[in-house]
Amino acid sequence: MNRPIVLGAGPAGSMAALLLAQSGARPILIDRNQEVGDAICGGFLSWRTAETLRGAGCDPETFGARRVTRLRIFAGSRQAEMPLPETAYGLSRHALDSALRARAVAMGAQLEIDHARRVAPGVVEGKRQIWKSPAIFLATGKHDVRGERRPRDAPDPALGMRVRVPAAADVERLIGDAIELHLFPGGYAGIVLQEGGSANICLALRKSAFAEMGGDPWAIFQHLARDNPHFARRMNCTTARLPIDTIAAVPYGWIARDTEDGIYRLGDQAAVIPSLAGEGMAIALASAKAAVASYSHGQGSAHFQRQFARRAAQPVGVAKFLWHIAETSRGAAAMTLSSRIFPGIARLAMRASRID
Ligand SMILES: Cc1cc2nc3c(=O)[nH]c(=O)nc-3n(C[C@H](O)[C@H](O)[C@H](O)COP(=O)(O)OP(=O)(O)OC[C@H]3O[C@@H](n4cnc5c(N)ncnc54)[C@H](O)[C@@H]3O)c2cc1C
């Protein structure tokens, strides 16, 4: 079979399937889930993400995305606010992933539901059947597949946790059209309003900080609210005990510098940018575009992977640097203060952590 296989229908996989279908390549898009989930994510679509989505006929505003025009940073009782270089958006992953998957299918991608157990050049071994193709676009994101595992040697990896505070006048007034970054020792929380007006609160925390705070996600949110008055005001917008979704061991900073013949690694399988930058989805979409272009021009997977690794190096490096500064008390305080006094530097950092 010569039809390309795209494994994983997250942002990277759906975008690749959509572009392959547009080019007439009749891709098979495989995902393990029939129902589109709601991935743990900050839900911040950068201006680069929005631009690529619009180019593919998926304007985020048509799915109800909220406009985001300002960045607000908090460290303890300190605060800074500045305009974003360009308009960004807040949108749930359920809304985004559903729209992209539907668009890929509408353009002609064939959607199949199967759980891949192993991937090797030319073959995807699914639970349901074995799929063969000389071109496999690996877009399983955070999830590794046997045969194509990423190294897990980070001494203190990050964990992700997410709660949703229901829409309310208080939430709207406090957050408005800003993306908020609340910096804590060992991690940060990103808060943004999404379609329908609920607030997505996504926490990325070092495993060591998670353990120090007792390892119970709800108790950790409460603990952070006790020590951080601005964060407490957001959490206190509801009295309900909210459900928390978690994800373990995110390999922030990892970049695939090479690949096997016929395997194009996309999205988080290509480069995992620290989520503080809010550029993971832009990288997912950019990698899909670049891989499909390489495939269409017959340039091969290794060529694509090396080129993309070079493109991703700057944003990933800048985001790693910012994340390391932000996760210490002194660094967070300095970052907030310098953003207030020199907003131009903050804007420069925001631009430097985008994928070109
Ligand atoms: C805490 C946190 C906060 C973040 N916040 C932001 C943010 O605000 N903005 C931003 O731009 N980025 C953010 N990111 C990054 C962003 O979530 C990822 O970069 C993005 O999801 C990568 O997309 P992807 O398509 O590569 O993978 P994914 O979104 O993980 O999609 C993978 C797909 O593959 C499928 N799949 C997995 N395994 C298999 C299998 N074995 N067989 C078949 N199908 C399979 C899954 O069902 C899924 O549909 C954040 C990340 C974290 C961890």
The ligand as an SDF file (V2000), in Angstrom:
LIG
                    3D

 53 58  0  0  0  0  0  0  0  0999 V2000
    0.8340   20.9550   30.9330 C   0  0  0  0  0  0  0  0  0  0  0  0
    0.8830   21.3250   29.4810 C   0  0  0  0  0  0  0  0  0  0  0  0
    0.3520   22.5360   29.0470 C   0  0  0  0  0  0  0  0  0  0  0  0
    0.4240   22.8980   27.6990 C   0  0  0  0  0  0  0  0  0  0  0  0
   -0.0870   24.0930   27.2910 N   0  0  0  0  0  0  0  0  0  0  0  0
    0.0140   24.4890   25.9890 C   0  0  0  0  0  0  0  0  0  0  0  0
   -0.5340   25.7060   25.5380 C   0  0  0  0  0  0  0  0  0  0  0  0
   -1.1710   26.4500   26.2960 O   0  0  0  0  0  0  0  0  0  0  0  0
   -0.3740   26.0550   24.2230 N   0  0  0  0  0  0  0  0  0  0  0  0
    0.2980   25.2560   23.3390 C   0  0  0  0  0  0  0  0  0  0  0  0
    0.4360   25.6200   22.1640 O   0  0  0  0  0  0  0  0  0  0  0  0
    0.8080   24.0580   23.7360 N   0  0  0  0  0  0  0  0  0  0  0  0
    0.6710   23.6530   25.0330 C   0  0  0  0  0  0  0  0  0  0  0  0
    1.1560   22.4400   25.4300 N   0  0  0  0  0  0  0  0  0  0  0  0
    1.7830   21.5770   24.4290 C   0  0  0  0  0  0  0  0  0  0  0  0
    0.7480   20.8730   23.5510 C   0  0  0  0  0  0  0  0  0  0  0  0
   -0.2430   20.2620   24.3490 O   0  0  0  0  0  0  0  0  0  0  0  0
    1.4260   19.8130   22.6990 C   0  0  0  0  0  0  0  0  0  0  0  0
    2.5880   20.3360   22.1380 O   0  0  0  0  0  0  0  0  0  0  0  0
    0.4840   19.3220   21.5850 C   0  0  0  0  0  0  0  0  0  0  0  0
   -0.6070   18.6500   22.1390 O   0  0  0  0  0  0  0  0  0  0  0  0
    1.2170   18.3650   20.6530 C   0  0  0  0  0  0  0  0  0  0  0  0
    0.3070   17.8950   19.6920 O   0  0  0  0  0  0  0  0  0  0  0  0
    0.4900   16.4570   19.0260 P   0  0  0  0  0  0  0  0  0  0  0  0
   -0.5080   16.3880   17.9250 O   0  0  0  0  0  0  0  0  0  0  0  0
    1.9140   16.2370   18.7520 O   0  0  0  0  0  0  0  0  0  0  0  0
    0.1090   15.3990   20.1760 O   0  0  0  0  0  0  0  0  0  0  0  0
   -1.1920   15.1320   21.0390 P   0  0  0  0  0  0  0  0  0  0  0  0
   -1.9760   16.3600   21.1730 O   0  0  0  0  0  0  0  0  0  0  0  0
   -0.7110   14.4670   22.2900 O   0  0  0  0  0  0  0  0  0  0  0  0
   -2.0450   14.1030   20.1690 O   0  0  0  0  0  0  0  0  0  0  0  0
   -1.6600   12.7590   20.0300 C   0  0  0  0  0  0  0  0  0  0  0  0
   -2.7950   11.9300   19.4110 C   0  0  0  0  0  0  0  0  0  0  0  0
   -2.3080   10.6120   19.1790 O   0  0  0  0  0  0  0  0  0  0  0  0
   -3.2240    9.6410   19.6520 C   0  0  0  0  0  0  0  0  0  0  0  0
   -2.4620    8.4620   20.0570 N   0  0  0  0  0  0  0  0  0  0  0  0
   -1.5360    8.3960   21.0440 C   0  0  0  0  0  0  0  0  0  0  0  0
   -1.0160    7.1610   21.1290 N   0  0  0  0  0  0  0  0  0  0  0  0
   -1.6260    6.4280   20.1590 C   0  0  0  0  0  0  0  0  0  0  0  0
   -1.5090    5.0700   19.7450 C   0  0  0  0  0  0  0  0  0  0  0  0
   -0.6500    4.2220   20.3420 N   0  0  0  0  0  0  0  0  0  0  0  0
   -2.2810    4.6260   18.7210 N   0  0  0  0  0  0  0  0  0  0  0  0
   -3.1580    5.4740   18.1090 C   0  0  0  0  0  0  0  0  0  0  0  0
   -3.3040    6.7620   18.4650 N   0  0  0  0  0  0  0  0  0  0  0  0
   -2.5460    7.2400   19.4720 C   0  0  0  0  0  0  0  0  0  0  0  0
   -3.9380   10.3320   20.8150 C   0  0  0  0  0  0  0  0  0  0  0  0
   -5.2160    9.7600   21.0500 O   0  0  0  0  0  0  0  0  0  0  0  0
   -4.0080   11.7930   20.3220 C   0  0  0  0  0  0  0  0  0  0  0  0
   -5.1810   12.0230   19.5860 O   0  0  0  0  0  0  0  0  0  0  0  0
    1.0680   22.0300   26.7610 C   0  0  0  0  0  0  0  0  0  0  0  0
    1.5860   20.8120   27.2000 C   0  0  0  0  0  0  0  0  0  0  0  0
    1.4970   20.4480   28.5370 C   0  0  0  0  0  0  0  0  0  0  0  0
    2.0450   19.1370   28.9700 C   0  0  0  0  0  0  0  0  0  0  0  0
  1  2  1  0
  2  3  1  0
  2 52  2  0
  3  4  2  0
  4  5  1  0
  4 50  1  0
  5  6  2  0
  6  7  1  0
  6 13  1  0
  7  8  2  0
  7  9  1  0
  9 10  1  0
 10 11  2  0
 10 12  1  0
 12 13  2  0
 13 14  1  0
 14 15  1  0
 14 50  1  0
 15 16  1  0
 16 17  1  0
 16 18  1  0
 18 19  1  0
 18 20  1  0
 20 21  1  0
 20 22  1  0
 22 23  1  0
 23 24  1  0
 24 25  2  0
 24 26  1  0
 24 27  1  0
 27 28  1  0
 28 29  2  0
 28 30  1  0
 28 31  1  0
 31 32  1  0
 32 33  1  0
 33 34  1  0
 33 48  1  0
 34 35  1  0
 35 36  1  0
 35 46  1  0
 36 37  1  0
 36 45  1  0
 37 38  2  0
 38 39  1  0
 39 40  1  0
 39 45  2  0
 40 41  1  0
 40 42  2  0
 42 43  1  0
 43 44  2  0
 44 45  1  0
 46 47  1  0
 46 48  1  0
 48 49  1  0
 50 51  2  0
 51 52  1  0
 52 53  1  0
M  END
$$$$
